[in-house]
Amino acid sequence: MRFSKHFPFFRDVLLFSLSAFGGPQAQFGMMIKFFVEKHPYVSLKDLVNINAFCQLMPGATITQTVSLIGYRKGGVWVAIVSLLIWATPAVILMSALSFVLSGKNIAFLQHLRFIQPMALGFLAFASIKTYSMIDTKQKWFIVFVSAIVTYALFTTPWVFPIVLVCGGLMGLTKKPITTLTVSIAKRLQIFPAILFASLFLLAGYLSETARKHSWEHRTPYNVFENMYRFGSIVFGGADVLIPVMYNQYVVRPSTDRIKRSNKDAISIDRDVFLSASGVVRAIPGPAFSISAFIGGVSMSDRGWGYQILGCFLAATGIFLPTFLLVIFFYPFWENIQQYSRVQHMMAGVNAAVVGIMTASIIYLFKDTVVPFVDKPLLDTILFFSVFCTTFFLLYHTRIAAPLIALGCLLLGFL
């Protein structure tokens, strides 16, 4: 196929990758700016639909959303290239961090403090834009209920898929529509499912065999298996992944049982891990790139060659299963949407997404603003100024999102 015709799309994915600060909620707002308004690669309704589907799947939601936009544009190969362009900058940054991070704190994090209000501005922009899809009383009711439930259980890993499923069930209560636009059936991709299952079983077998027989070079097998497993079963994004990793690499190795049965288990210093988890939230791109840092640190005692290998295996392990799962299930997802009941269900799911976004901005605003209240008045004024200015520029001007992100970075350094 001719990749040259997709270069403009790849360029936009790269620009998105280099400016997508603030985590998945804010990044979704940037996606509206990049892929709906700047260049209409998908409609707002399709983007919300894709994002809702990805939230029902384990793994990195925004990474999957970017991949599926590429998949809709040009098939599997365009999806693969889109994934690589999106994830590579963050993976390189976190891999480099594994070579230099040794202290308890990262001094330059203070220069990134205005990324938080900027991210809230993007999230507010995305929320306002998606409200245009809410055009019935039933959808408003779903938005209201979803927002309340999500806010109350925001720290619960399963709240997002549960709210989406309930929103879909509430959508089914509407009477079926009589006219439908029947779409062409999409061909299912069987190979990704076979590859996913094969790698899951093979990685588990090799990792366990290496542990039982104390292979000299067992760490690469353990790193890949750990990350592949996390990418296959973790719902809720990085907010769930990071605590799971903390338990795996900081808490678990210090327990008496592991010290007795698996004394060579991968162990990472608590302060080093927490510093890395702070950095990954402050850089653009997917927070799942913290896997590259974990892989590098876990093999740092074997020389720089093994450390680079650890970064590569960990990043591949975390992103590969999430990609294979969505590529396998998405054609099935598209096929069933031609049915009347499913269309009503999707209307409910999309309304639930709007409710989740509403709860997210309220929760994150509360969680972010409170620390600023106790700081000097100037910091508080700057915080609200950055938030309001970001929202205004996104909603009322055509200023590119990367320029807004660059401006907030410069403000932090000044």
C-alpha positions in Angstrom: 0.0 0.0 0.0 1.1 3.6 -0.4 2.1 5.1 2.9 2.8 8.5 1.4 -0.8 9.5 1.3 -1.0 9.0 5.1 2.0 11.2 5.9 -0.2 14.2 6.9 -2.0 11.9 9.4 1.3 10.6 10.7 2.6 14.1 11.1 -0.5 15.0 13.2 0.0 11.9 15.3 3.6 13.0 16.0 2.6 16.5 16.9 -0.1 15.1 19.2 2.4 12.8 20.8 4.8 15.7 21.5 2.1 17.9 23.1 -0.3 15.5 24.7 0.3 16.4 28.4 -2.1 15.9 31.3 -3.1 12.2 31.2 -5.9 10.5 29.2 -8.7 12.9 30.1 -6.9 16.0 28.9 -5.4 14.0 25.9 -8.9 13.2 24.7 -9.6 17.0 24.6 -6.4 17.4 22.5 -7.6 14.6 20.2 -10.8 16.6 19.4 -8.6 19.5 18.5 -6.2 17.4 16.3 -8.3 14.7 14.7 -11.8 16.3 14.6 -11.5 20.1 14.2 -8.0 20.7 12.7 -8.3 17.8 10.3 -11.5 15.8 10.3 -10.1 12.3 10.2 -13.1 11.2 12.3 -16.3 12.9 13.4 -16.8 13.8 17.1 -19.5 11.1 17.4 -17.1 8.5 15.9 -14.3 9.6 18.2 -16.4 9.3 21.3 -17.6 5.9 20.1 -14.1 4.7 19.6 -13.0 6.0 23.0 -16.0 4.3 24.7 -15.1 1.0 23.1 -11.4 1.4 24.2 -12.5 2.1 27.8 -14.3 -1.2 27.8 -11.0 -2.9 26.9 -7.9 -3.5 29.1 -4.8 -1.5 28.4 -3.9 2.1 27.4 -7.1 3.8 26.3 -5.7 6.8 24.4 -3.1 4.5 22.7 -5.8 2.3 21.5 -7.9 5.2 20.3 -5.0 6.6 18.3 -4.4 3.1 16.8 -8.0 2.7 15.8 -8.2 6.1 14.1 -5.2 4.9 12.1 -7.0 1.6 11.5 -10.1 3.3 10.2 -7.9 5.4 7.8 -5.8 2.7 6.3 -6.0 -0.7 8.0 -3.7 -2.6 10.3 -0.4 -1.3 9.0 -1.4 2.4 9.4 -2.6 1.5 12.9 0.8 -0.1 13.7 2.7 3.0 12.4 0.3 5.3 14.3 0.9 3.3 17.5 4.7 3.5 17.1 4.7 7.3 16.4 2.4 8.0 19.3 4.3 5.9 21.9 8.0 6.2 20.8 8.8 9.7 22.1 7.5 9.0 25.7 9.2 5.5 25.7 12.5 7.1 24.7 12.2 9.8 27.5 11.4 7.2 30.1 14.1 4.9 28.9 16.6 7.7 29.2 15.3 8.4 32.7 16.2 4.9 33.7 19.9 5.7 33.1 19.9 9.0 35.0 17.4 8.7 37.9 19.1 8.0 41.2 17.9 10.7 43.6 14.7 10.8 45.6 13.2 13.8 43.9 13.2 15.3 40.4 14.0 19.0 40.8 12.6 19.9 37.4 9.1 18.7 38.2 8.4 22.1 39.8 8.9 23.7 36.3 6.0 21.6 35.0 3.4 22.7 37.6 1.3 24.6 35.1 0.8 21.5 33.0 -2.0 20.6 35.4 -4.2 23.6 34.9 -3.5 23.4 31.2 -4.7 19.8 31.2 -7.9 20.8 33.1 -8.5 23.4 30.4 -8.3 20.7 27.7 -10.6 18.5 29.7 -13.1 21.3 30.1 -12.9 22.0 26.3 -13.6 18.3 25.5 -16.5 18.2 28.0 -18.2 21.2 26.4 -17.7 19.9 22.9 -19.2 16.5 23.7 -22.3 18.0 25.2 -23.5 18.8 21.7 -24.2 15.0 21.4 -26.7 15.1 24.3 -30.1 15.9 22.6 -32.7 13.9 24.6 -33.9 13.8 28.1 -32.9 10.2 28.5 -29.3 11.0 27.5 -29.2 13.9 30.0 -30.4 11.5 32.7 -27.6 9.1 31.8 -25.0 11.9 31.9 -26.3 13.0 35.3 -26.3 9.5 36.8 -22.9 8.5 35.2 -21.3 11.7 36.5 -22.5 11.1 40.1 -21.4 7.4 40.2 -18.1 8.1 38.6 -17.3 11.0 41.0 -18.3 8.9 44.0 -16.2 5.9 42.9 -13.5 7.7 40.9 -10.6 5.8 42.5 -12.2 2.4 41.9 -10.5 0.6 38.9 -13.7 -0.9 37.6 -15.9 2.2 37.7 -15.3 3.2 34.1 -16.3 0.0 32.3 -19.2 -0.6 34.8 -20.6 2.9 34.1 -20.3 2.4 30.4 -22.1 -0.9 30.5 -24.9 0.5 32.6 -25.2 3.5 30.3 -25.6 1.1 27.4 -28.3 -0.9 29.2 -30.2 2.3 30.0 -30.0 3.2 26.3 -31.7 -0.1 25.5 -34.9 1.1 27.2 -35.6 3.4 24.3 -38.0 2.1 21.6 -36.3 0.6 18.5 -36.0 2.9 15.5 -37.6 1.7 12.3 -35.1 3.0 9.7 -31.5 1.9 9.7 -28.5 2.5 7.5 -27.1 -1.0 7.1 -23.3 -0.9 6.9 -21.0 -3.3 5.1 -19.9 -6.1 7.4 -16.3 -5.6 8.5 -14.0 -8.6 8.2 -12.8 -10.0 11.5 -9.0 -10.1 12.1 -8.4 -13.6 13.6 -4.6 -13.5 13.5 -4.3 -10.8 16.3 -6.4 -13.0 18.7 -4.2 -16.1 17.9 -1.0 -14.1 18.4 -2.3 -12.5 21.6 -3.2 -15.9 23.2 0.0 -17.6 21.9 2.3 -14.9 23.3 0.4 -14.8 26.6 0.9 -18.5 27.1 4.5 -18.6 25.8 5.6 -15.6 28.0 4.0 -17.2 31.1 5.7 -20.5 30.4 9.1 -19.1 29.8 9.0 -16.7 32.7 7.9 -19.4 35.2 10.4 -21.9 33.8 13.2 -19.3 34.1 12.2 -18.7 37.7 12.0 -22.3 38.8 15.3 -23.3 37.2 17.1 -20.0 38.1 18.2 -19.2 34.6 21.2 -16.9 34.6 19.5 -14.5 32.2 16.0 -14.9 33.5 15.2 -11.2 34.0 14.3 -10.4 30.3 11.8 -13.2 30.3 10.3 -12.0 33.6 10.2 -8.4 32.4 8.3 -9.2 29.2 5.9 -11.5 30.9 5.1 -9.0 33.7 4.4 -6.2 31.2 2.4 -8.4 28.8 0.2 -9.6 31.6 -0.3 -6.0 32.8 -1.3 -4.9 29.3 -3.7 -7.8 29.0 -5.6 -7.5 32.3 -5.3 -3.9 33.7 -8.5 -1.9 33.3 -8.7 1.8 34.2 -5.5 3.1 32.5 -2.4 4.4 34.2 -4.2 5.3 37.4 -4.6 1.6 37.9 -1.4 0.4 36.2 1.0 2.4 38.4 -0.4 1.1 41.8 -0.3 -2.5 40.3 3.4 -1.9 39.3 4.2 -0.4 42.7 2.9 -3.5 44.4 4.8 -5.8 42.0 8.2 -4.1 42.1 8.3 -2.3 45.4 6.0 -4.0 48.0 6.0 -7.6 46.9 9.8 -8.2 46.8 10.1 -7.0 50.4 7.7 -9.6 51.8 9.1 -12.5 53.7 7.4 -15.1 51.3 9.1 -13.6 48.2 12.4 -13.3 50.0 12.3 -17.0 50.8 10.9 -18.3 47.5 12.1 -15.9 44.9 15.1 -13.9 46.2 16.0 -12.8 42.7 12.6 -11.1 42.1 12.8 -7.7 40.3 12.9 -5.0 43.0 12.9 -1.2 42.6 13.6 1.4 45.3 10.4 3.1 46.5 11.6 6.6 46.0 13.0 5.9 42.6 9.7 4.4 41.5 7.6 7.3 42.9 9.9 9.8 41.2 9.4 8.0 37.9 5.6 7.9 38.3 5.7 11.7 38.8 7.8 12.2 35.7 5.6 10.0 33.5 2.6 12.1 34.4 4.4 15.3 33.5 5.7 14.4 30.0 3.6 14.2 26.8 2.5 10.8 25.5 1.1 7.6 27.1 1.7 7.1 30.8 2.1 3.4 30.1 5.6 4.4 28.9 6.6 4.0 32.6 7.1 0.4 31.6 10.3 1.3 29.7 11.7 2.9 32.9 10.8 -0.3 34.9 12.4 -2.5 32.3 15.6 -0.4 32.1 16.1 -0.2 35.9 15.4 -3.9 36.4 18.3 -4.7 34.1 20.7 -1.8 34.9 23.1 -4.1 36.8 24.0 -6.0 33.6 25.4 -3.1 31.5 23.9 -0.6 29.2 23.2 -3.1 26.4 20.9 -5.2 28.7 19.4 -2.0 30.0 18.3 -0.9 26.6 17.0 -4.4 25.9 15.0 -4.2 29.2 13.4 -0.9 28.0 12.5 -2.3 24.6 11.0 -5.6 26.0 9.0 -3.8 28.7 7.5 -1.2 26.3 6.8 -3.9 23.7 5.2 -6.1 26.3 2.9 -3.4 27.7 1.6 -2.0 24.4 1.4 -5.2 22.2 -1.5 -6.9 23.9 -3.6 -3.8 24.1 -3.1 -3.3 20.4 -3.9 -6.9 19.5 -7.1 -6.9 21.5 -8.6 -3.8 20.0 -7.6 -4.8 16.4 -9.4 -8.2 17.0 -12.5 -6.9 18.7 -13.1 -3.6 16.9 -14.4 -5.1 13.6 -16.9 -7.1 15.6 -17.9 -3.9 17.5 -18.5 -2.1 14.1 -20.5 -5.0 12.7 -23.0 -5.2 15.6 -23.7 -1.4 15.5 -25.9 -1.8 12.4 -28.7 -3.3 14.6 -31.3 -1.0 16.1 -30.9 -2.1 19.7 -27.1 -1.7 19.5 -27.4 1.8 18.2 -29.6 2.7 21.2 -27.1 1.0 23.4 -24.2 3.0 21.9 -26.2 6.3 22.4 -26.4 5.4 26.1 -22.7 4.5 26.2 -21.7 7.8 24.6 -23.8 9.7 27.1 -22.1 7.8 29.8 -18.7 8.9 28.4 -19.9 12.5 28.7 -20.9 11.8 32.3 -17.5 10.3 33.0 -15.7 13.4 31.5 -17.9 15.7 33.6 -17.1 13.8 36.8 -13.4 13.7 35.8 -13.1 17.5 35.5 -14.9 18.0 38.8 -12.8 15.4 40.6 -9.5 16.4 39.1 -10.2 20.1 39.6 -10.9 19.5 43.3 -7.8 17.3 43.6 -5.6 19.8 41.8 -6.9 23.1 43.1 -6.9 22.3 46.8 -3.0 22.1 47.0 -2.8 25.5 45.2 -5.1 27.2 47.7 -2.4 26.9 50.5 0.3 28.3 48.2 1.2 31.9 47.6 -1.6 34.1 46.1 0.4 34.6 42.9 0.6 30.8 42.3 -3.1 30.5 42.8 -3.9 33.4 40.4 -1.5 31.9 37.8 -3.1 28.5 38.1 -6.6 29.8 37.4 -5.3 32.1 34.7 -3.7 29.2 32.9 -6.8 27.1 33.1 -9.1 29.9 31.8 -6.7 31.0 29.1 -6.3 27.4 27.9 -10.0 26.9 27.6 -10.5 30.3 25.9 -7.8 29.7 23.3 -9.1 26.2 22.5 -12.8 27.3 22.2 -12.5 30.7 20.6 -9.2 30.6 18.5 -7.4 28.4 16.1 -4.1 28.4 18.0 -2.5 24.9 17.7 -2.6 22.7 20.8 1.3 22.2 20.7 1.8 26.0 21.0 -0.5 26.1 24.1 1.5 23.3 25.7 4.8 25.0 24.8 3.5 28.2 26.4 2.6 26.5 29.6 6.1 24.8 29.8 7.8 28.2 29.3 5.6 29.8 32.0 6.7 27.1 34.4 10.4 27.7 33.7 10.0 31.4 34.0 
